[in-house]
Amino acid sequence: MAVTLIAHTEVGSGGAANITFSSIPSTYDDLWLVFSGRWTTASTFATGTRLEINGSTTAAYSHTLLRVTSGPTLSSSRQTSQTSWLPSSEPAATATASTFGNMSLYIPNYKNTSYNKQGMAEFAASNNSSTDFIMGMAALLWSNTAAISQLKIFEISANSLVQYSQATLYGITKA
Protein backbone atom coordinates (compact mmCIF):
# COMPACT_ATOMS: atom_id res chain seq x y z
CA MET A 1 0.00 0.00 0.00
CA ALA A 2 1.26 3.44 -0.93
CA VAL A 3 0.11 6.72 0.62
CA THR A 4 0.53 9.82 -1.57
CA LEU A 5 -0.05 13.43 -0.55
CA ILE A 6 -2.65 15.01 -2.87
CA ALA A 7 -3.02 18.40 -1.14
CA HIS A 8 -2.61 20.19 2.20
CA THR A 9 -4.34 23.39 3.35
CA GLU A 10 -3.70 25.44 6.49
CA VAL A 11 -5.98 28.36 7.38
CA GLY A 12 -4.14 31.67 7.69
CA SER A 13 -4.82 34.73 9.82
CA GLY A 14 -8.38 35.98 9.47
CA GLY A 15 -9.82 32.46 9.23
CA ALA A 16 -11.67 30.80 6.37
CA ALA A 17 -15.25 29.82 5.61
CA ASN A 18 -14.23 26.34 4.48
CA ILE A 19 -11.48 24.08 3.23
CA THR A 20 -12.10 22.69 -0.23
CA PHE A 21 -10.13 20.14 -2.24
CA SER A 22 -11.01 20.47 -5.94
CA SER A 23 -9.95 18.47 -8.99
CA ILE A 24 -9.15 15.32 -6.99
CA PRO A 25 -7.35 13.01 -9.43
CA SER A 26 -8.81 9.56 -10.16
CA THR A 27 -5.42 7.84 -10.02
CA TYR A 28 -5.78 6.23 -6.57
CA ASP A 29 -7.89 3.45 -5.08
CA ASP A 30 -9.06 5.21 -1.89
CA LEU A 31 -9.02 8.65 -0.25
CA TRP A 32 -7.90 9.53 3.27
CA LEU A 33 -8.77 12.96 4.67
CA VAL A 34 -7.15 14.18 7.91
CA PHE A 35 -8.63 17.34 9.48
CA SER A 36 -7.69 19.43 12.52
CA GLY A 37 -9.96 22.36 13.20
CA ARG A 38 -11.56 24.91 15.48
CA TRP A 39 -14.63 27.06 14.65
CA THR A 40 -15.70 30.60 15.59
CA THR A 41 -19.18 29.55 16.76
CA ALA A 42 -20.10 30.80 20.27
CA SER A 43 -20.13 27.47 22.10
CA THR A 44 -17.66 24.98 23.56
CA PHE A 45 -17.99 22.49 20.70
CA ALA A 46 -19.17 23.08 17.13
CA THR A 47 -21.39 20.17 16.27
CA GLY A 48 -22.12 21.48 12.80
CA THR A 49 -18.92 20.43 11.04
CA ARG A 50 -20.03 19.25 7.60
CA LEU A 51 -18.62 17.57 4.52
CA GLU A 52 -19.97 18.16 1.03
CA ILE A 53 -18.98 15.98 -1.94
CA ASN A 54 -18.71 17.30 -5.52
CA GLY A 55 -20.70 20.41 -4.56
CA SER A 56 -23.81 18.26 -4.09
CA THR A 57 -26.35 19.85 -1.74
CA THR A 58 -29.23 17.55 -2.58
CA ALA A 59 -30.65 15.30 0.14
CA ALA A 60 -28.31 12.44 -0.72
CA TYR A 61 -26.27 12.01 2.47
CA SER A 62 -26.93 9.80 5.46
CA HIS A 63 -24.88 9.03 8.53
CA THR A 64 -24.77 6.98 11.65
CA LEU A 65 -22.99 8.64 14.53
CA LEU A 66 -21.68 7.07 17.73
CA ARG A 67 -20.45 9.70 20.19
CA VAL A 68 -19.02 9.65 23.70
CA THR A 69 -19.12 12.94 25.57
CA SER A 70 -17.98 14.10 28.99
CA GLY A 71 -19.35 12.00 31.75
CA PRO A 72 -18.91 9.68 29.78
CA THR A 73 -22.24 9.69 28.01
CA LEU A 74 -22.77 7.45 24.99
CA SER A 75 -25.17 8.61 22.31
CA SER A 76 -25.93 7.50 18.81
CA SER A 77 -28.01 8.83 15.95
CA ARG A 78 -28.89 7.91 12.41
CA GLN A 79 -29.91 10.54 9.91
CA THR A 80 -30.83 10.25 6.26
CA SER A 81 -31.69 12.69 3.50
CA GLN A 82 -29.25 15.38 4.61
CA THR A 83 -27.88 18.12 2.33
CA SER A 84 -24.37 17.51 3.71
CA TRP A 85 -22.68 14.98 5.97
CA LEU A 86 -21.95 15.47 9.69
CA PRO A 87 -18.61 13.75 10.37
CA SER A 88 -17.38 15.18 13.69
CA SER A 89 -17.32 17.90 16.36
CA GLU A 90 -14.53 20.41 16.97
CA PRO A 91 -13.74 22.99 19.68
CA ALA A 92 -15.33 26.39 19.25
CA ALA A 93 -14.94 29.95 20.53
CA THR A 94 -15.59 29.29 24.24
CA ALA A 95 -13.37 26.19 24.44
CA THR A 96 -9.94 26.46 26.01
CA ALA A 97 -7.68 28.58 23.79
CA SER A 98 -5.61 26.77 21.17
CA THR A 99 -7.47 23.46 21.43
CA PHE A 100 -8.30 21.79 18.11
CA GLY A 101 -10.43 18.80 17.23
CA ASN A 102 -9.23 16.05 14.92
CA MET A 103 -10.98 13.86 12.37
CA SER A 104 -9.75 11.10 10.07
CA LEU A 105 -12.01 10.02 7.18
CA TYR A 106 -11.38 7.02 4.92
CA ILE A 107 -13.32 6.69 1.64
CA PRO A 108 -12.68 3.45 -0.27
CA ASN A 109 -13.28 3.14 -4.04
CA TYR A 110 -13.96 6.86 -4.44
CA LYS A 111 -13.62 6.78 -8.24
CA ASN A 112 -15.93 3.84 -8.92
CA THR A 113 -19.06 4.91 -10.80
CA SER A 114 -21.06 1.70 -10.27
CA TYR A 115 -22.31 2.26 -6.72
CA ASN A 116 -22.87 4.77 -3.88
CA LYS A 117 -19.89 5.97 -1.84
CA GLN A 118 -19.29 4.98 1.76
CA GLY A 119 -16.78 6.22 4.32
CA MET A 120 -15.78 5.90 7.95
CA ALA A 121 -14.60 8.73 10.24
CA GLU A 122 -13.06 8.79 13.70
CA PHE A 123 -12.94 12.05 15.64
CA ALA A 124 -11.92 13.53 18.98
CA ALA A 125 -12.07 16.97 20.57
CA SER A 126 -11.25 18.21 24.06
CA ASN A 127 -11.73 21.37 26.08
CA ASN A 128 -8.40 20.67 27.78
CA SER A 129 -9.98 18.80 30.68
CA SER A 130 -10.68 15.18 31.55
CA THR A 131 -14.40 15.88 31.87
CA ASP A 132 -15.15 17.98 28.79
CA PHE A 133 -14.55 16.01 25.62
CA ILE A 134 -16.22 14.49 22.57
CA MET A 135 -15.01 11.47 20.63
CA GLY A 136 -16.63 9.00 18.33
CA MET A 137 -17.10 7.45 14.94
CA ALA A 138 -19.35 8.29 12.03
CA ALA A 139 -20.33 6.31 8.94
CA LEU A 140 -20.96 8.09 5.63
CA LEU A 141 -23.25 7.07 2.80
CA TRP A 142 -23.41 9.35 -0.22
CA SER A 143 -26.25 8.15 -2.45
CA ASN A 144 -24.56 9.01 -5.72
CA THR A 145 -22.57 6.92 -8.18
CA ALA A 146 -20.37 9.79 -9.43
CA ALA A 147 -16.64 9.56 -8.83
CA ILE A 148 -15.54 11.91 -6.04
CA SER A 149 -13.62 14.88 -7.44
CA GLN A 150 -14.22 17.51 -4.73
CA LEU A 151 -14.46 17.56 -0.90
CA LYS A 152 -15.53 20.63 1.10
CA ILE A 153 -15.34 20.98 4.91
CA PHE A 154 -17.55 23.73 6.35
CA GLU A 155 -19.75 24.60 9.35
CA ILE A 156 -23.53 24.40 8.90
CA SER A 157 -24.18 27.78 10.55
CA ALA A 158 -21.60 29.53 8.36
CA ASN A 159 -19.06 30.01 11.16
CA SER A 160 -15.40 30.25 10.15
CA LEU A 161 -12.40 28.06 10.75
CA VAL A 162 -9.76 29.77 12.87
CA GLN A 163 -6.10 30.24 11.98
CA TYR A 164 -4.03 27.02 12.03
CA SER A 165 -7.00 24.77 11.22
CA GLN A 166 -5.79 22.39 8.54
CA ALA A 167 -6.71 19.51 6.30
CA THR A 168 -4.61 17.05 4.35
CA LEU A 169 -5.88 14.78 1.57
CA TYR A 170 -4.04 11.58 0.68
CA GLY A 171 -4.49 9.11 -2.14
CA ILE A 172 -4.17 5.43 -1.25
CA THR A 173 -2.91 2.90 -3.79
CA LYS A 174 -3.43 -0.70 -2.66
CA ALA A 175 -1.15 -2.60 -5.03
Secondary structure, 3 states (H helix, E strand, C coil): CEEEEEEEEECCCCCECEEEECCCCCCCCEEEEEEEECECCCCCEEEEEEEEECCCCCCCEEEEEEEEECCCEEEEEEEEEECCEEEEEEECCCCCCCCCEEEEEEEECCCCCCCCEEEEEEEEEECCCCCCEEEEEEEEEECCCCCCCCEEEEECCCCCECCCCEEEEEEEECC
